[in-house]
Amino acid sequence: MNKLKKMKRYQVGKVWRRESPALVQGRYREFCQCDFDIAGEFDPMIPDAECLKIMCEILSGLQLGDFLIKVNDRRVVDGMFAVCGVPEDKFRTICTSMDKLDKMPWEDVRHEMVAKKGLAPEVADRIGEYVQCHGGISLVEKLSKDPRLSQSQLALQGLGDLKLLFEYLTLFGIAEKISFDLSLARGLDYYTGVIYEAVLLQSPGWAGKEALNVGSVAAGGRYDGLVAQFDPKGHNVPCVGLSIGVERIFCLVEQKMKASGEKVRTIETQVFVATPQRNFLRERLKIITELWDAGIKAEMLYKNNPKLLTQLLYCEKTDIPLMVIIGEQEQKEGVIKLRSVASREEVTINRESLVAEIQKRLSES
């Protein structure tokens, strides 16, 4: 490996899921994911808070509706297991069960822990007292004084970092979007500290429509020991990061657009340049150049003499909002026709006013 010890990076690419996916919930075996990571030795919780800030900005920018980011710490989880009496060799398997609490009620998760994984019922009940707790910094402070949990130094370390994290989140102005949730476990073994997961809340704009349950849309956490596993010399590089589930978000966007009756546009073209007559390619090229130079997204068919009906149907199919039409009569009179594709209304304007009129209409739409 190279000698790079600090790095901030992002990427969008394909990843693969190990277990059998549930396609109806936006879970695929192969899917696209956007990742952001910060690697290197830094003071506690500063990069972790920035990752949560980035997650908030992304989800707010996507305008999918209200969301909540659950946070916890793997040290708190492991400390909780220890003081509740979970055998150390069962930590990971019980953690995997606890990770299902966003999909299953506690009673079903408890049954799995006891009946399938051999956990003592009284131990499962002690865990149940904690996993139903969620709140903010006040809950962190309360649990720091909890008679049972405070016996674990590991849990106290995690709670101390969470308290610092919430202070930074308040300064970032996003604390109201974050919930300390003891049911959050994140089943992956490589997490070592703070973990987080974003879920969408039912949007008022989708009222009356059946919600699509896709689970979390973003998640991440601190994984301080993972890089060392791939370094021949075992050099440790602390890391924290997040992932955005692109396919899951597409499922939600598609549902939202169907609910509102909104069509999905596959192109960004604003204006289509057309003609009803033959031998007007040069005029179309002049007009489209003028529109491009003005920063207007315009296109035309790559044919010398396209049929007008073909051009009209293309605009309607692709939802291009405006159409510019030039013919012999318009050329003689120094005017041009501007057509609204949706309403099919046409107006005749002076040739010199074309760019200004289009810009005005686009700004009003």
Buried (B, 14 or more C-beta within 10 A) or exposed (E): EEEEEEEEEEEEEEEEEEEEBEEEBBBBEEBBBBBBBBBBEBEBBEBBBBBBBBBBEBBEEBEBBEBBBBBBBBBBBBBBBBBBEBEEEBBEBBBBBBBBBBEEEBEEBBBBBBEEBEBBEEBBEBBBEBBEBBBBBEBBBEBBEBEBBBEBEBBBBBBBBBBBBBBBBBEBEBBEBBBBBBBBBBBBBBBBBBBBBBBBEEBEEBEEBEEBEBBBBBBBBBBBBBBEEEEEEEEEBBBBBBBBBBBBBBBBBEBBEEBEEEEEEEEEBBBBBBBBBEEBBEBBEEBBEBBEEEEBEBBBBEEEEBEEEEBBEBBEEBBBBBBBBBBBEBBEEEBBBBBBBEEEEEEEBEBEEBBEBBBEBBEEE
